[in-house]
Structure formats: structure tokens, C-alpha cells
């Protein structure tokens, strides 16, 4: 899973039945370090089922959710699911988790509040360690399902745990995907890894790294011991203007993470702030990560360059090296944009695989 002497590079797709095994096998042959599968139940199939298929088709690369959320699955269920993937893959699983976006929007909900997210991560970590996890009937039952005490059983569990976990199976690492300072701090102190969805500008990424390390320091943890990554869109094209046009839909969706509730998070200049606020105002979830969306029309070249990596091979490589210099050891790429020209996006991916990956490894 780890790139020796370089930055670990992961690629992401949605869970489309019948495709995960072929895609994962191809990614392994191309030299990727890991594959992530999105967990958005209304837009694709089941992420964990497809991760098992990916595990069976590969032998080296890491496999994980990119990402799941703290609402659609009970913490015991998500822990059991990713631990199953861990067992089937021989220890290559990673649980990527964020507050939730499209998965919740398609259920009429907004991202989970930070306290809900934090509590969820704590409980998932407990399950994955094999701990006894205290019941939380009020939260899990949403105030509508009563306690098991109502059954008046002669005997019942007094806490919750994954009874089946093999003693010799390595714990699944939890990777929190974060864009705001509160979730970054939660990931820094509760998770095994943290991945920043704050863009590609080294100043913004350095800000996120500092937030994470400060939170770890305040919690009495080694600030330099946690692996840190970034999640960002990439289009590799010799014409930077064409690259920006192709990437606009994907970058707009990534940029929105930093203005999710209307307030811009992280360092930006005044013009970037206005653009991000315009993206927020124009955002149409029915065109999530899509070419030609209303949000892509609101984005500027400057914000595309600050939140994505787009342009010729050498430029993309230089941008990635700049991220490594501020402490990033893993990059997860969103390399596709729905509705963009297929031939041009396929050519971009070939340049990414043939030229960018070897340069970073």
C-alpha cells in the first residue's frame, strides 16, 4: 500500500456493480497504491460489496471507502463491513469517512453536525479495536426505538462489540476526510489518518496541516506521527486552458466543501472568497461533480488552480511535489468529471498513469 520513497497515490470511483474488480485490477497493474470507492447509495451500488470484489481481484493495493458517512449505517455495521473487507483483502482495507454529502442530500439531509460525527468516529474506532462499546440507544434509535430492556430478557448483552473479529487481524485504519478546522481537529485526534479536502494551494494545505498538528499537540499526541493526505481533482492536459474547462465541474464540487454552509474556511484572498460564495449560491446537487453544471459556471481560473491540479505533466508534478513539501504523504485523485469529453478525459488519465505516477514514485 505504501509508495516506497515517494508519495502514496490513490484513485477513486463510484461503486458500479460488475466494474470494481476490473477497475481495481487495472489500477494495480498501472502502479496505483490504492483504490477508493465512494459510498453514495442513490448514485451508485454498495461500496462495501464492491470493495470485497476489488479485494478478490488484487493482491497489493490498498482498498477503502472514499468516503462513507456517519448517518446511513450504524457504527457497528460500518465497522463490521470494513473489517470484513480487511479479512478478505489480507489486511489492505482503510475506512475513509467524512460528514456526508451526496449520500445524505439524496435522503433530504445535510452533513452530520461535528459532535455527531465525532461521536460516531469514536464508536467505530472502538468496534474496530474489538472493544466493548457502550450502547447509545437514544442516538441509534433516533428516539423511536426503545431499549432492549423492554423485552424483559433473562440475559442480554450489556455492551456492543464485534464478537467475530479474529485476534490476529490488524485493526483497520480510519481516515477522516475533512475540510473545516473542527473536523480536521477531530480527525487529527481520533483517526489513524487524516485527508484534507481543502484544495491544492500549498498555503491552504499548510494551514490544514497546522490545524491538525496543533490539535494533536494539544491532545498530548505526537504531531508528526499521523499520516496526512489530500483529496483533489486532477486533469492532465498540455493546454492549461482546456484542462481548466474540463476540470471546472469537478473542481467546483471540491471547492464547495470549503464553503459548505456559506462561510469560507481556510486562507483565501478577497476575490477567491467571492468566487467560493458564488459557487455555494449556485450549487445544484443534481449536477454533483458534473461538467457544465451551474456551479462550474461560477468558478474562476484562479479558484480552479487553487482547488485542483490541472495542466501539463510537468506542471502537475511540480504542484504535487509542493504538497509533499508541506507534509503530505498521500494524494487521492478524483480523475473523472461526469459529462466531460470522454476522449479528452481518457487521454488525461493516460498522462496521469504514464507520466505523473512514475514521477511521484
N, C-alpha and C positions, 0 to 999 in steps of 0.2 A: 504493500500500500504506500510506502514512503519512497519518494524520489531521492535517490542517493546523490548527495552533492548538489541538489537544486531545490526548486520549489515544487511541492506536490500539486498536481493538476487534475482536476475533476471535471466531468462534463455531465450535463443534466438534461433529462427529457421527462415527458409525462408518461404515465403508465398506460400503454395501449396494448391490450391483450394480443398475444401472438408475436409481439415485436421485441419484448425486453431481452429475451435470450439472444436473439440475433444481434441486437444493438450492443449488448454487453460484450458478447464475443468479439465483435468488430472493434469496440473500444479497447479491449485488452490487447488485441493484435496491433493496434495503432500506437500503443505505448502510454495510454492514459493511466493514471494512478488510481482513479476511482470513478464510479458512475453513481449519480444521484437520481432518484425518481420522485417526481412531485406527488404530493398526496392531496388531490383536489377532486373529490368524489363525483361532482357533477360534470367535470370537464374531462375525466379520464377514468380508467379502471382502477382496481385496488392496488395501491402502491406495494403493500407487503406481499401480496401474491406474486406480483411481478419481480420483486426483489429475490424471492426464492427461485424463480425461473432464471434470473440473472446469475444467481449463485451457482446453480447447477451447470450453467454454460461456461463458467470461467474458473480459474484456479489461482489468480494472483491479485487482481484489482480489488480495491475496497468497494463496498456497495452500501447505499444508505438512502434514507429519505431526505429529500431536498425540496420542500420540508413538510413535516406534519405539523399539527397544531394541538392546543390543549382543550379542545371542545368536542370534537367529533368522536373521540374514543376515550373510554375510561383509562386512567393511567396504568392500571393492571393489564388492560387489553393491549395497549400500545407496547408496554414492556414485554409482555409475553410474545407479541408478534415479532418484535425486533430481536428478542433472544432466540426465537425460532430461526430467524434468518442467520443469526450468529452461529447456531449449531449446524445449519445446512451449508454454510459457507466456510466452515473451518476457522471461524474467528475473524472474518473480514467485515463485519457489519458496523455501521455507525448510525446513530439515531439523530438526524437533523431535525430541529424543532424551532418554530417561531410562534408568534402570537396568533397567526392565522390571517389569511387574506381572501383569496378567491373561494376557498373551501367554505368559509363562513359567509361570505357575501351571497353565495348561491343558496344559503339557508336563511337569508334575511338578517344576518348578524354581522356585527363589526368585530374587529380583532379583540381578543381577550384582554381585559384590564391587566396591568402589570402584576398586581397582587395575585390574581387568579393564575396567571402564567407562572409566577414564581412558586406558588404552592404546588402546582402541577409538576414542575420540573423536580422539586424536592421529592415528591412521592414517586415519580418514575425512577429517579436515582435509587431510592430505597428498594423498590422492586428489583431493579437490575443488580443490586448488590446482594440480593437474597435476604434482605432484612424483613422483620415484621413491620408492616406499615399500618399505622392506626386507621381505623375506619373513619370515613368522612361522609356519613350518610346524608347530611344536610346538603352538602355540595353535590354529591354524586346523584342523589335522588331529586335534585332541583326542587326540593320542598314538596314533592308529590309522591315520593316512595318512602314508606315507613321503614323503621328499623326491623331487623330480623327478630328482635325480642318479641315482636307482636305474635310470632308463630309459637311461642312458648315451647321451644325445643328442649329436649333433655340434655343436649350437648350441641355446641356450635363454636365456630372459630371465634377467638377473642381479638384477632387482628388478621390482616390480609398479607399474604406472601405468595411468591411463585414457588410452590412446593416442588415443582418438577425440575428446577434448574440443576444441571449437573455441577457437582462441586468443583470439577476440574475445567469448567468452561470459563474463559476470560470474560470479564464484565464488558458489556457493550459500552463504548464511549458515547456520551451525549454531547452534541454540538449545537449550541444555541446560536441561531441566526438573529442578528439584532441590528437595528438602525438608530434607535434613540438611546440616550445615556442611561436611563433606568434599566432597560433590557440588556444593554451591554454590561452594566454592573452586575445584574443578576446572572448572566451567562458567565462572567468572569469568576464569580464566587461559587456558583452551584454546578456548572458544567465542566466536562473534561476538555472541551474545546469551545472556541467562540469564533463565529464567522460574521464579519461586518458587511451589511448591505447598505453602505454609505457612499458608494461611488468609487471612482478610480483616482481621484485627485489625491496625491500624496499628503497634502495638508489635511484633508478630511480624514483620510485613513490614519494618519499620525494622531489626530485628535481622538479617534475611536480607540486606538492602541493605548493612549494615555489614560482615557477613562477606564478601560479595563484593568490596566496595571495599577492605577490608583485604588480601584475598588478591591483588588486582591491585596494590596499592601495594607489597606485599612482593615481587612478581614484577617490579617496575620498570615497571608499566603504568599508564597514566592511570586513576585510579579513577573518574573521571566520564565516561569516553568510551564505556562499554559500555551499550547499551540494556537496561533491566531491566523485566520484566513479572511478572504474577501470573496464575495459573490457578485459577479458583474457580467454585463453583456459584452460580446466582442464580435466585430465584423472585420475580417482581414481583407483589404482590397487596395490595389495600387493607387486608386483615386480616392483621396480622403473625403471629397465632397460627395461622391457616390456612396462611400461607406457610411457617411452620416445619414444620408437619405434612407439607406437600407436599415440602419440601426434605430431610427427615430422611435418606432413603435415600442421596441423592447426597452430602450433606454428610458423612455417616458414612464414605463411601468416601474422600473427600478428607481428612478428619481422620486416617484410618488411616495416610496417608503420613507423618505426623509421629510415629507410634508403630509403624512397620512391624515392628521387631524387638523390641517390648516396652518400649523405653526412649523416653520422650517427648523430642523435640528442639524447641528453641526455648523462649522465655519463656511460662510458663503459671502460674496460681495452683494451689493445692493441690486445689481442687475440680475444676478442669479436668483436672489430671493424673489424678485418679481416674477421671474420665469417659473420657478417652482410653485409659487402661489397660483399662477395661471394654469399650470398642469393640474394642480389639485382641483381648481374650479371646473376644468374641462373634462375631468376623468370619467370615462364610461367603462364600467366593469364588464359590459358585454363585448368590449373590444380589448380585453386584457391582453397585453403583450402582442398586439396586432398591428400590422403595417397599415398606415392610412387612418389610424384612429384619431378621434378629436384631440386626445392628449398629445399625440405626436405632432399635430399641427401647432400646438402651443409651445413646443420645446425649441430651444435655440442651439446653434452650433456650440456655443460656449458651454452650455449645460450638458450637451451630448458628450463633449470631451471630458467634462468633469465627472460624469457618472458612468461612462462606458469607455471601452478601448476600441477605437475604430481607425482604420487607416492601413498603410503599407506594413509589410512584415517587420522591417527594421524598427519602425515607429512603435508597433505593438510590443515588440521585445523590450525596447527601451522603457516603455511605460511599466511593463511587468517587473523589470529589474528595479525600477524606482520604488515599487511597492515592497519588494523584498528588502530594500534598504531601510524601510521604516518598521520592519519586524514581522512582515507577512511571510508565512511558510507554506501557505496553501491557497490556491485560487480555484474557485468553482465557476465555470463558464456557462452562461446561457448563450449558446451559439446560433440559435434559430429565432426567426421572427415570423409569426403566422401571417400568411398572405403576401410576404415579400417574394420577389422574383426567385423561383426555385433554382434556376441555373446559376444565378449570381450567388445565392446563399450556399449552394453546393461547392462552388469554386472557393468561396470564403472558408468553408470548412476544410477543404483540401489544403489550403495555405496554412491554416491553423495546425493541422496534423503534420504536414510535411515539413514545415519551416519553423513555426513558433514553438511547438512542443520540444523538438530536439534542442533548440537554443536555450530553453529554460531548464532542461535536464542536464 
